[in-house]
Amino acid sequence: MPSAVDPGHGVPQVATALDLLKESLDYARTVKSTSSIEPALNKSDFESLLTRLFSVFTSESASQASDKARQYAVVETAARDLFSNLIASTTIDSPEFVHVWNLFDILSILSDNEQCDPALLFWLVEELLDSQTIEGCRVVFDFLESRRERITANHFQPKKLVILRACNELLRRLSRAEDAAFCGRVFIFMFQSFPLHDRSSVNLRGEYHVENVTTYEDAPVSSGQDVPDKMEVDTEAESDKANDERSANKAVSFDAKNKPTSETPIDMDALYPVFWSLQHSFSQPLTLFDDAQFAKFKKGMESTLAAFETVDKLQKTTKTSEESKMFPQKRKSPEAAEERDGSNYNPKYLTSRDLFELEISDLYFRRHILIQALIIIEFLLSLTPQSKAKLANIKQPNKAVVYGEQVLGDEEAKWTRAMKERITTYLQAGPDGYFFFRIVDSVLSRDKGWVYWKAESCPPIERPRVSPAEYSEAMAGARRLATNKKLRPTPMGSLSLDFLKEGDGSAALERLKDPARWKLPDLQTFKDKIAGDDLDMDFATTEKDKSELLESKASKTWRALRIARRSRLAAFDRIEDWQNVEAIFQEQPDSEGEVEKDDCPVGGRPEDERPIIVSGPRGVGKSTLTNMLLERQKGVFEKVIQHTTRSPEEDEVDGQDYHFVDSKTFNAIIDGDYFLEFGSRDGFDYGTSRKSAEALVESGKIPLIILDREGCEMVKANGYSARFVFISSPNPGEIESRLRKAGDLAEDKIQGAMENALADIEQLKNDAHFYDAIIMNDDLDQAYERLEKFIYGALAKTNGVDQSSAPPDEDVAMKEVASEEAKPSTETSNSAPAEQQPS
């Protein structure tokens, strides 16, 4: 049925403009044959439209032609009529909907040409968003994102409020939980559209979103009350069975029976309301100005962080070897195994009591909570007298965000800084913790700059362009600074080349070839010069003379070290003070890393120079045997020192017993793939550096590494080429006897060591091919002899398995075979443990 309303609204110019727009849409289909959003229409294609539309208004009187508002109203009325008919007759997923995209492009061209209101396009986009479903709004935003630079480049001032209103209305419709990715697109569109200094998108009044309330259950339901909607949970038997099959750190059990004896069980019912009450302070930080609320916040933060630290310790101590096999090198996040997309990611918190324990066991959940806490802590630290002193010089401060009357007391400030330090340490200690915290800290640091800018009432941040006169003056000043200095006739430290000016060219060339001009000075010459500086320094009477002599000695020492690095790099390890480099002047062995033939039963180094990895239960004698090997075969082997996050004990030396590092450094080494293996023991991290082992190989030494079973598995999983030796004991009781005799272990540590020893024995039964040699340590001297013979190839065919129970002639035969084939076998062992050999 035809419309009863005149499409021209009784205004001839409206009807003419409407006809021109329809004609332009028909022409657009010839220019753009596709039905998609891309490509955009160009101004050059519609020069005829711009000319004819201009003529519509120039035909009127002069006063009407100069009335810009009338022209804008006419074009707007025609465009709205055409737009209404288009969206009423086509759906957004229809190919014919391309007419709407083309209309938007035409209006953008008219806007840039100042022939329609600049905000007209966004008024129609706002109406289109209101008329579409969420899926339709996604398509509309595809258009906006594809045209963002074009439609916001010109006349942005009248457009920005419409853009802000349309985006905010759309965000109110979207669910932050189900449409998180779409919300991000809307925010990014606004951030990219609005200039950084624009105040229209700034919360100048410092208002908080107080409607965002986190609701949670007040108190646990007692056993006598009805439970209407109780979640189904596994029974105790089912849970125990599931825990046997699954990895221990997928979910943490807080039962006392599964908890280390040194820890107290976490009362989840008591922690639940304390934990969720923090959300009130997170969403409304101004409530912390009240002393009672601040005390409640302190209690909640301390309880929450203590619970997080306990959960983290539990997860470290319950980590199984199977998980180490799954992630042999890097600590990977769950996203690496299962990708997350917008359909299953939910940023909203689930506050059910039944889910609380599982949420607490999730590292990412804990990190999100602590990021919220850091934001509030930074807000509190901005109220200290020191921080407020920085704002005192602002001429016109924004009183809404300065909070001039509120000052954080000394005790509260001390607690806040201590809590920030605890949170920082916790975030850095987790997997990829150093890099994760670095990102968080960068965001918070930049946010401080924005807060200060808002406190200054958002002054313009654009700098005026440099004028040509200022540029010329700056260039002239730079030129004067660069050319005013007088150059030296001979550069410092250079030898004179004046002899090249002499007439006899051949004689000058011979002088140029003089070795004294190009050859490095002898290292021993610096020894006398440094000794002379030391002697002169003893007789120096003034501080100026001592300073000059010290500078001269430092120059000679540096040059001596540069020369010594070519041939005496190993001597650098013995230098403890740069002022005493006597070690580099001492005579070095002719062949560093080699030993005399008489010192080794088979002469010098073994033919198989792969690293030796020694494993075995705690207390079986690994360290004793390796120390004997290092002592009797000096210069051939060297032990690889492990890294650890624990503190050194009284008799331990950094660099000799362990490399003692903090968690930040340890995690940085892990993330750089510089560990052959790593793991946790007694709440501390231990790792073997790949670079340390490679450095020993480069220096001519054979690395000697002591690892447990899990460490060996990780090294093999990383593809590291080495020979694996297992030190065994006649029976587990012998190991327990040695541990108790040592007297430096508690009972629980002894029991843990025995459990690991039984696990090692069980692994040998299941996989006897894992180790290249199995050495029975029933007698220390005989065990060392077996170890040495395996390393030097005497028992290559049997991979070092104890043959003490074999008949004498068989043993002799094996030695004869080994002597004929001196090269050690590189294949894995086919032998069983010594106690399983047939007699």
C-alpha positions in Angstrom: 0.0 0.0 0.0 1.6 3.3 -1.0 2.3 5.8 1.8 -0.3 8.4 2.4 2.4 10.9 3.5 4.2 13.0 1.0 7.8 11.8 0.9 8.9 15.3 0.4 7.1 16.5 3.6 5.7 19.3 1.6 9.2 20.8 1.0 10.3 20.6 -2.6 14.0 20.6 -1.6 13.5 17.5 0.5 11.9 15.6 -2.4 14.8 16.7 -4.7 17.4 15.7 -2.2 15.7 12.3 -1.7 15.7 11.7 -5.4 19.4 12.5 -5.6 20.2 10.1 -2.8 18.2 7.3 -4.4 19.9 8.0 -7.7 23.3 7.9 -5.9 22.4 4.5 -4.4 21.6 3.1 -7.8 24.8 4.4 -9.2 26.7 2.9 -6.2 25.7 -0.6 -7.2 27.5 -0.1 -10.5 30.6 1.2 -8.7 30.5 -1.5 -6.0 29.2 -4.8 -7.3 29.7 -6.8 -4.0 27.1 -7.0 -1.2 29.7 -6.8 1.6 30.8 -3.9 3.7 34.1 -3.5 1.8 35.2 -1.7 -0.3 34.3 1.8 0.7 32.9 4.3 -1.8 35.2 7.2 -2.7 34.5 10.9 -3.1 35.7 10.8 -6.7 32.8 8.6 -7.7 30.2 11.1 -6.5 31.4 14.5 -7.8 28.1 14.8 -9.8 26.0 14.3 -6.6 27.9 17.0 -4.8 27.5 19.4 -7.6 23.8 18.8 -8.1 23.0 18.8 -4.4 24.8 22.2 -4.1 22.7 23.5 -7.0 19.5 22.6 -5.1 20.2 25.2 -2.5 21.8 27.9 -4.8 18.5 28.1 -6.8 16.9 29.7 -3.7 17.3 33.3 -2.6 20.6 34.5 -1.2 19.4 34.4 2.3 18.2 30.8 2.1 21.4 29.7 0.3 23.5 31.1 3.2 21.3 29.3 5.8 23.5 26.3 6.6 21.0 25.0 9.1 18.3 24.7 6.5 20.5 22.8 4.2 21.5 20.4 6.9 17.8 19.9 7.9 16.8 19.1 4.3 19.5 16.5 3.8 18.8 15.0 7.2 15.1 14.7 6.5 15.7 13.0 3.1 18.4 10.7 4.5 16.2 9.6 7.4 13.3 8.9 5.1 15.5 6.7 2.8 17.2 5.1 5.8 13.8 4.2 7.4 12.5 2.6 4.2 15.7 0.6 3.8 15.9 -1.0 7.3 12.1 -1.6 7.2 12.3 -3.6 4.0 15.6 -5.5 4.4 17.3 -7.5 7.1 20.9 -7.0 8.1 22.0 -10.4 6.9 20.4 -9.8 3.5 22.5 -8.9 0.4 20.3 -5.9 -0.2 21.4 -4.4 3.1 24.5 -3.2 1.2 22.3 -0.1 0.3 22.6 0.9 4.0 26.4 0.7 4.0 26.5 2.6 0.7 24.2 5.3 2.2 26.5 5.6 5.2 29.5 6.1 2.8 27.6 8.7 0.8 26.7 10.6 4.0 30.3 10.5 5.1 31.3 12.1 1.8 28.7 14.8 2.2 29.8 15.4 5.8 33.4 15.9 4.8 32.2 18.2 2.0 30.1 20.2 4.6 26.9 19.5 2.8 25.2 17.7 5.7 25.4 17.7 9.5 28.7 16.0 10.5 26.8 14.0 13.2 24.1 12.7 10.8 25.9 9.5 10.0 26.2 8.6 13.7 22.6 9.5 14.4 21.6 6.9 11.9 24.1 4.4 13.2 22.7 5.0 16.7 19.2 4.2 15.4 20.4 1.1 13.6 22.1 -0.2 16.7 18.9 0.2 18.7 16.9 -1.7 16.0 19.2 -4.7 15.8 19.9 -7.8 18.0 23.4 -8.3 19.5 24.5 -10.3 16.5 23.3 -7.5 14.2 25.2 -5.0 16.3 28.3 -7.0 15.7 27.8 -6.5 11.9 27.3 -2.7 12.4 30.5 -2.5 14.4 32.3 -4.3 11.5 31.3 -1.4 9.4 32.3 1.2 12.0 35.7 -0.4 12.6 36.4 -0.6 8.8 35.6 3.1 8.4 36.9 4.5 11.8 39.8 6.6 10.5 37.7 8.0 7.6 34.5 9.0 9.6 36.4 10.5 12.6 39.1 12.3 10.6 37.1 15.5 10.0 34.7 17.6 12.1 35.1 15.3 15.1 33.9 17.9 17.6 30.1 17.7 16.7 30.4 13.9 16.3 32.1 12.9 19.6 29.1 13.1 21.9 26.9 11.1 19.6 29.7 8.4 19.3 30.0 8.4 23.1 26.3 8.1 23.7 25.8 5.3 21.1 28.7 3.3 22.5 27.6 3.6 26.1 24.0 2.6 25.2 25.4 -0.5 23.4 27.6 -1.3 26.4 24.5 -1.2 28.7 22.9 -3.8 26.5 25.9 -6.1 26.4 26.7 -8.7 29.0 30.2 -8.4 30.4 30.2 -12.1 30.9 28.8 -13.4 27.6 29.9 -10.6 25.3 33.3 -9.8 26.8 35.1 -9.7 23.4 32.4 -7.4 21.9 32.6 -5.1 24.9 36.4 -4.9 24.2 35.8 -4.0 20.6 33.5 -1.1 21.6 36.0 0.2 24.2 38.9 0.0 21.7 36.8 1.8 19.1 36.2 4.7 21.5 39.9 4.7 22.6 41.0 4.9 19.0 38.4 7.5 18.0 38.8 10.0 20.9 42.1 12.0 21.2 44.1 11.3 24.4 43.5 14.8 25.7 39.7 14.8 25.1 37.9 15.3 28.4 34.5 14.0 27.2 35.5 10.3 27.9 37.2 11.1 31.3 35.5 10.5 34.6 36.4 13.9 36.0 34.1 13.7 39.0 35.7 10.4 40.1 32.4 8.6 40.4 32.5 4.8 41.1 30.2 2.2 39.7 28.4 1.5 43.0 25.7 -0.6 41.3 28.2 -3.3 40.7 27.5 -5.3 43.9 28.9 -8.8 44.5 26.4 -10.9 46.4 27.3 -14.0 48.3 25.8 -16.3 50.9 25.7 -14.9 54.4 26.3 -18.1 56.5 26.6 -21.8 55.8 23.5 -23.9 56.1 23.4 -26.0 59.3 22.9 -29.7 59.1 19.4 -29.4 60.6 18.0 -27.1 58.0 16.7 -28.0 54.6 19.1 -27.5 51.7 16.9 -26.7 48.7 19.4 -26.4 45.9 22.5 -28.3 47.1 25.1 -29.0 44.4 25.9 -32.6 43.8 29.4 -33.4 44.9 31.4 -36.6 44.9 31.4 -38.9 47.9 34.6 -39.4 49.9 35.3 -42.8 48.2 34.7 -41.4 44.8 36.9 -38.4 45.6 39.7 -40.6 46.8 39.5 -42.7 43.7 39.5 -39.6 41.4 42.5 -38.1 43.2 44.4 -41.3 42.5 43.8 -41.0 38.8 44.2 -37.2 38.4 47.0 -34.9 39.0 47.2 -33.6 42.5 47.4 -29.9 41.6 44.3 -29.8 39.4 42.3 -29.2 42.6 43.5 -28.9 46.2 42.0 -30.7 49.0 41.9 -28.8 52.3 41.3 -31.8 54.5 43.6 -32.1 57.4 44.6 -35.7 56.5 45.9 -34.6 53.1 47.7 -31.5 54.5 51.4 -31.3 55.6 51.7 -31.5 59.3 53.4 -28.1 59.4 50.3 -26.4 58.0 47.0 -25.8 59.7 43.9 -26.6 57.7 42.1 -23.7 55.9 38.7 -23.1 57.4 36.8 -22.5 54.1 33.6 -21.6 55.8 35.3 -18.9 57.9 37.3 -17.6 54.9 34.4 -17.4 52.5 32.6 -14.3 53.9 35.9 -12.5 54.7 37.1 -13.1 51.2 34.0 -12.0 49.3 33.5 -8.9 51.6 36.7 -7.5 50.0 34.7 -6.9 46.8 32.8 -4.1 48.5 36.1 -2.2 49.2 37.3 -3.0 45.7 34.2 -1.4 44.0 33.8 1.5 46.5 37.3 2.5 47.8 36.0 5.7 49.3 34.5 3.6 52.1 38.0 2.9 53.3 38.1 6.4 54.7 36.1 5.0 57.6 38.4 3.5 60.3 36.2 0.5 60.9 35.9 -0.4 57.2 39.7 0.0 56.8 40.3 -2.4 59.7 37.9 -4.9 58.1 39.8 -4.5 54.8 43.1 -5.1 56.5 41.8 -8.3 58.1 40.3 -9.5 54.9 43.5 -8.9 52.9 45.8 -10.6 55.5 43.5 -13.7 55.7 43.1 -13.9 51.9 46.8 -13.6 51.1 47.7 -16.1 53.9 45.2 -18.6 52.4 46.7 -18.0 48.9 50.2 -18.6 50.2 49.1 -21.8 51.9 47.3 -23.1 48.7 50.4 -22.3 46.7 52.6 -24.4 49.1 50.2 -27.3 49.0 50.1 -27.3 45.2 53.9 -27.3 45.1 54.3 -30.1 47.5 51.6 -32.3 45.9 53.0 -32.0 42.4 53.5 -35.4 40.9 56.2 -36.7 38.5 53.6 -37.3 35.8 53.0 -33.6 35.6 56.7 -33.1 35.2 56.7 -35.4 32.2 53.8 -33.5 30.7 55.6 -30.1 31.0 59.3 -31.0 30.9 60.8 -27.5 30.2 58.5 -24.5 30.7 55.8 -24.0 33.3 52.8 -23.7 30.9 49.5 -22.2 31.7 46.2 -24.1 31.2 45.5 -22.0 28.2 48.3 -23.8 26.4 46.5 -27.1 26.6 43.0 -25.8 26.0 42.3 -22.6 24.1 39.9 -20.1 25.5 37.6 -18.1 23.3 34.8 -15.6 23.9 32.2 -18.4 24.2 33.5 -20.0 27.4 35.4 -17.2 29.1 33.5 -15.7 32.0 34.9 -12.7 33.9 32.1 -12.7 36.5 32.7 -14.3 39.8 30.7 -17.3 40.9 30.1 -16.8 44.7 28.6 -20.2 45.5 30.1 -21.8 48.6 30.3 -25.1 46.8 32.6 -23.6 44.2 34.7 -21.6 46.6 37.4 -24.2 47.2 37.9 -24.8 43.5 38.1 -21.1 42.7 40.8 -20.6 45.4 42.8 -23.5 43.9 42.9 -21.7 40.5 46.1 -19.6 40.1 44.5 -17.3 37.6 41.6 -16.6 40.0 44.1 -15.7 42.8 46.0 -13.4 40.5 42.9 -11.6 39.4 42.0 -10.9 43.0 45.5 -9.7 43.8 45.4 -7.3 40.8 42.3 -5.8 42.3 44.1 -5.5 45.6 47.0 -3.7 44.0 44.7 -1.1 42.4 43.2 -0.3 45.8 46.7 -0.3 47.4 47.9 2.2 44.9 44.8 4.4 45.6 45.6 4.3 49.4 49.3 5.1 48.8 48.2 8.2 46.8 46.8 9.5 50.1 50.1 9.5 52.0 51.6 12.9 52.9 54.5 12.3 50.5 52.2 11.6 47.5 50.0 14.6 48.4 53.1 16.9 48.4 53.5 16.1 44.7 50.0 17.5 44.1 50.6 20.7 46.0 52.1 22.5 43.1 49.1 22.0 40.9 47.5 25.5 40.2 43.9 24.4 39.6 43.5 20.8 41.0 40.5 18.7 40.3 39.1 18.6 43.9 36.8 15.7 43.0 39.8 13.3 42.7 42.4 14.9 44.9 40.7 14.2 48.3 42.5 17.0 50.0 41.1 16.3 53.5 41.9 12.6 53.5 45.5 11.6 54.6 46.7 8.1 55.3 48.3 7.7 58.7 51.8 6.4 59.3 50.6 3.0 60.6 48.1 2.5 57.8 50.8 3.6 55.2 53.3 1.2 56.7 50.8 -1.7 56.6 49.8 -0.8 53.0 53.4 -0.8 51.8 54.1 -4.1 53.5 51.0 -5.7 51.9 52.1 -4.4 48.5 55.5 -6.0 49.0 53.8 -9.3 50.0 51.6 -9.3 46.9 54.5 -8.4 44.7 56.6 -11.3 46.0 53.6 -13.7 45.6 52.9 -12.7 42.0 56.5 -13.0 41.0 57.0 -16.4 42.5 54.3 -18.2 40.4 54.8 -19.7 36.9 55.9 -16.9 34.6 55.4 -14.7 37.6 58.2 -12.3 36.9 56.9 -11.4 33.4 53.2 -11.4 34.6 54.0 -8.9 37.4 56.1 -6.8 35.0 53.0 -6.3 32.8 50.8 -5.5 35.8 53.4 -3.1 37.2 53.7 -1.3 33.8 49.9 -0.9 33.6 49.7 0.5 37.2 52.7 2.8 36.6 51.1 4.3 33.5 47.8 4.6 35.3 49.5 6.9 37.9 50.3 9.3 35.0 46.7 9.4 34.0 45.5 9.9 37.5 47.9 12.9 37.9 46.7 14.3 34.6 43.1 14.1 35.8 44.1 15.7 39.1 45.4 18.6 37.0 41.9 18.9 35.4 43.1 17.3 32.2 45.2 20.1 30.6 46.0 19.8 26.8 48.8 17.4 26.2 49.5 18.4 22.6 52.6 20.5 22.1 52.6 23.3 19.5 54.6 22.8 16.4 58.2 24.1 16.3 58.4 27.2 14.2 61.0 27.5 11.4 62.9 30.1 13.4 63.1 27.9 16.5 64.3 25.0 14.3 67.0 27.0 12.6 68.2 28.3 15.9 68.4 24.8 17.4 70.3 23.5 14.4 72.8 26.4 14.6 73.4 25.7 18.3 74.0 22.0 17.7 76.4 22.9 14.9 78.4 25.2 17.1 78.6 22.6 19.8 79.9 20.0 17.4 82.5 22.1 15.6 83.8 24.3 18.3 86.1 21.6 19.8 89.7 21.4 18.6 90.7 18.0 17.4 93.8 16.2 18.6 96.6 15.9 16.1 97.2 12.4 17.3 94.3 10.3 18.8 94.8 9.2 22.3 96.8 5.9 22.4 97.7 6.0 18.7 101.3 5.8 17.4 102.6 8.5 15.2 102.5 8.0 11.4 104.7 10.9 10.5 107.4 8.7 9.2 105.1 7.8 6.2 105.8 11.4 4.9 109.5 10.5 4.4 110.6 10.2 0.8 111.8 6.5 1.0 108.5 4.6 0.7 110.0 1.2 1.1 111.7 2.1 4.4 108.5 3.6 5.7 106.6 0.5 4.8 109.1 -1.7 6.7 108.8 0.5 9.7 105.0 0.1 9.4 105.5 -3.7 9.5 107.3 -3.5 12.8 105.7 -6.0 15.2 105.9 -3.5 18.0 103.2 -1.4 16.2 100.5 -4.1 15.9 101.4 -7.0 18.2 99.7 -7.3 21.6 102.0 -6.6 24.5 103.2 -9.5 26.6 100.9 -10.2 29.6 103.9 -10.2 32.0 104.8 -6.6 31.2 101.6 -5.5 32.9 102.5 -7.5 36.0 105.5 -5.2 36.6 103.5 -2.0 35.7 100.7 -2.9 38.1 103.2 -3.8 40.9 104.8 -0.4 40.3 101.5 1.4 40.7 100.9 -0.5 43.9 104.3 0.6 45.2 103.7 4.2 44.2 100.3 4.2 45.9 101.9 3.2 49.2 104.1 6.3 49.1 101.4 8.7 47.8 100.7 11.5 50.3 97.6 13.2 48.9 94.2 11.9 47.9 94.7 13.4 44.4 97.9 11.4 43.8 96.2 8.2 45.1 93.2 8.8 42.9 95.4 9.2 39.8 97.4 6.1 40.6 94.3 4.1 41.2 92.9 5.2 37.8 96.2 4.3 36.1 96.2 0.9 37.8 92.6 0.3 36.7 93.5 1.0 33.1 96.4 -1.4 33.2 94.4 -4.1 35.0 91.6 -3.8 32.4 94.1 -4.2 29.5 95.7 -7.2 31.2 92.4 -8.9 31.7 91.6 -8.4 28.0 94.8 -10.1 27.0 94.5 -12.9 29.6 91.0 -13.8 28.4 92.6 -15.3 25.2 94.6 -18.0 27.0 93.8 -17.9 30.7 90.1 -17.5 31.0 89.9 -20.3 33.6 92.0 -18.2 36.0 89.2 -15.6 36.2 87.3 -17.8 38.6 90.1 -17.2 41.2 89.8 -13.4 41.1 87.8 -12.1 44.0 88.9 -8.4 43.9 89.7 -6.4 40.8 92.7 -4.8 42.5 94.3 -8.2 42.9 94.6 -10.1 39.6 97.7 -12.0 40.5 96.0 -15.2 39.4 96.2 -14.4 35.7 100.0 -14.0 35.9 100.6 -17.4 37.4 101.8 -20.2 35.2 99.0 -22.5 33.9 99.3 -26.2 33.1 100.4 -26.9 29.5 97.3 -28.8 28.7 94.4 -27.5 30.9 91.8 -30.1 31.7 94.3 -33.0 30.9 95.7 -35.3 33.6 98.7 -37.5 33.7 98.4 -41.0 32.4 99.4 -42.5 35.7 96.5 -40.7 37.5 93.9 -42.6 35.5 93.5 -46.3 35.1 93.0 -46.1 31.4 95.0 -42.9 30.7 93.6 -39.4 30.6 90.1 -38.7 29.5 87.5 -41.3 28.6 86.7 -41.8 24.9 83.0 -41.1 25.6 83.1 -37.5 26.8 79.3 -37.1 27.3 78.2 -35.6 30.6 77.7 -38.1 33.5 74.4 -37.9 35.3 74.4 -39.7 38.6 71.1 -40.6 40.3 69.9 -42.7 43.2 67.9 -42.5 46.4 68.8 -40.0 49.1 71.5 -41.4 51.4 72.8 -44.1 48.9 76.2 -42.4 48.6 76.0 -40.4 45.3 77.8 -37.4 46.6 80.6 -39.6 48.2 81.2 -41.4 45.0 81.2 -38.3 42.8 83.6 -36.5 45.2 85.9 -39.5 45.0 85.8 -39.3 41.2 86.5 -35.6 41.3 89.5 -36.1 43.7 91.1 -39.0 41.9 90.5 -37.7 38.4 91.5 -34.1 38.9 91.0 -31.9 35.9 88.9 -34.3 34.0 85.4 -33.9 35.6 83.7 -31.0 37.3 80.5 -30.9 39.2 77.6 -28.7 37.8 76.4 -26.5 40.6 72.6 -26.3 40.9 70.5 -23.1 41.4 68.1 -22.8 44.3 65.7 -20.3 45.8 66.4 -21.2 49.4 68.8 -19.3 51.7 72.3 -20.7 52.3 73.0 -22.6 55.5 75.8 -21.8 57.9 78.5 -23.9 56.2 77.4 -23.4 52.6 79.1 -21.1 50.1 77.4 -19.4 47.1 78.9 -20.8 43.9 80.4 -23.9 45.6 77.4 -25.7 47.1 74.6 -24.0 45.2 73.9 -20.8 43.3 71.5 -19.1 45.7 69.1 -16.8 43.7 65.7 -15.3 44.4 62.4 -16.4 42.9 62.5 -13.6 40.3 65.8 -14.7 38.9 64.9 -18.4 39.1 61.7 -17.8 37.1 63.6 -15.7 34.5 66.0 -18.6 33.9 63.0 -21.0 33.5 61.3 -18.7 31.0 64.5 -18.4 29.0 64.7 -22.2 28.6 68.0 -22.2 30.4 67.3 -25.2 32.8 68.0 -28.8 31.9 65.6 -29.7 34.8 63.9 -28.0 37.7 61.6 -29.0 40.5 60.5 -28.2 44.0 61.6 -29.7 47.3 60.6 -28.7 50.8 58.9 -25.6 49.5 62.0 -24.3 47.5 62.9 -24.5 43.8 66.0 -26.3 42.5 67.3 -26.3 38.9 70.3 -27.4 36.8 71.5 -24.7 34.4 72.1 -25.8 30.8 74.6 -22.9 30.4 76.7 -24.1 33.4 77.0 -27.5 31.8 77.9 -26.1 28.4 80.5 -23.8 30.0 82.3 -26.8 31.5 82.3 -28.6 28.1 83.8 -25.5 26.5 86.5 -25.3 29.2 87.5 -28.9 28.5 85.8 -30.5 31.5 83.2 -33.3 31.5 80.1 -32.2 33.5 79.1 -34.3 36.5 75.5 -33.8 37.5 73.7 -35.3 40.5 69.9 -35.6 40.0 66.9 -37.5 41.4 64.7 -39.7 39.3 62.3 -36.9 38.2 65.2 -34.7 37.2 66.6 -37.5 35.0 63.2 -37.9 33.3 63.1 -34.2 32.6 66.6 -34.1 31.2 65.8 -37.0 28.9 62.6 -35.4 27.8 64.6 -32.3 26.9 66.8 -34.4 24.6 70.0 -33.7 26.5 72.8 -36.2 25.5 74.4 -37.7 28.6 75.2 -41.0 30.3 72.9 -41.9 33.2 74.2 -43.9 36.2 72.0 -45.2 39.0 73.6 -45.8 42.4 71.7 -48.6 44.1 71.8 -50.1 47.6 71.6 -53.8 48.7 68.3 -53.1 50.5 66.2 -50.1 51.5 67.1 -50.8 55.2 70.7 -49.9 54.5 69.5 -46.4 53.2 67.4 -45.8 56.2 70.4 -46.8 58.5 72.7 -44.3 56.7 70.1 -41.5 57.0 69.6 -42.1 60.7 73.3 -42.3 61.3 73.8 -38.9 59.6 71.6 -37.4 62.3 70.7 -34.2 60.4 67.2 -35.2 59.1 63.9 -35.1 60.9 61.7 -38.2 61.1 59.3 -37.0 58.4 62.2 -36.2 56.0 63.6 -39.7 56.6 60.2 -41.3 55.8 59.9 -39.2 52.7 63.3 -40.3 51.6 62.4 -43.9 52.1 59.2 -43.5 50.0 61.2 -42.0 47.2 63.7 -44.8 47.4 61.0 -47.4 47.1 59.6 -45.5 44.1 63.1 -45.6 42.5 63.3 -49.3 43.0 59.8 -49.8 41.5 60.8 -47.7 38.5 63.9 -49.9 37.9 61.7 -53.0 37.9 59.3 -51.4 35.4 62.0 -49.9 33.1 65.5 -51.4 33.5 66.5 -49.7 30.2 66.3 -46.2 31.6 69.8 -46.0 33.0 73.0 -46.8 31.2 74.6 -48.3 34.3 73.4 -49.5 37.7 76.1 -49.5 40.4 75.6 -51.4 43.6 77.1 -49.5 46.5 77.5 -52.4 48.9 81.2 -51.6 49.4 82.4 -48.0 48.8 85.8 -48.9 47.2 84.3 -51.6 45.0 81.4 -49.3 44.0 83.9 -46.5 43.0 85.9 -49.0 41.0 82.7 -50.1 39.1 81.8 -46.5 38.5 85.2 -45.6 37.1 85.3 -48.7 34.9 81.9 -47.8 33.4 83.0 -44.3 32.7 86.2 -45.3 31.1 84.6 -48.1 29.1 85.7 -51.2 30.9 82.2 -52.5 31.3 80.7 -51.1 28.1 78.8 -54.2 27.1 77.1 -54.6 30.5 76.6 -50.9 31.1 78.2 -51.0 34.5 75.8 -53.4 36.1 77.2 -55.1 39.1 78.7 -58.5 38.2 79.9 -59.6 41.6 77.5 -62.5 41.7 78.5 -63.8 38.2 81.0 -66.7 37.8 84.6 -65.7 37.6 85.1 -66.9 34.0 82.1 -64.9 32.9 83.4 -61.8 34.6 86.8 -62.2 32.9 85.2 -62.8 29.6 83.2 -59.6 29.9 86.4 -57.6 30.7 88.1 -59.1 27.7 85.3 -58.0 25.4 85.4 -54.6 27.0 89.2 -54.3 26.4 88.8 -55.2 22.8 86.0 -52.7 22.2 87.3 -49.7 24.2 84.6 -47.4 22.9 81.7 -47.2 25.3 78.3 -48.3 24.1 75.8 -45.5 23.4 72.8 -47.8 23.6 70.6 -48.1 26.6 71.0 -51.0 29.1 69.3 -54.3 28.6 70.3 -55.5 32.0 68.2 -55.8 35.1 69.2 -54.4 38.5 72.0 -56.3 40.3 69.7 -58.0 42.8 67.7 -59.5 39.8 70.8 -61.0 38.0 70.8 -64.8 37.9 73.4 -66.4 40.1 
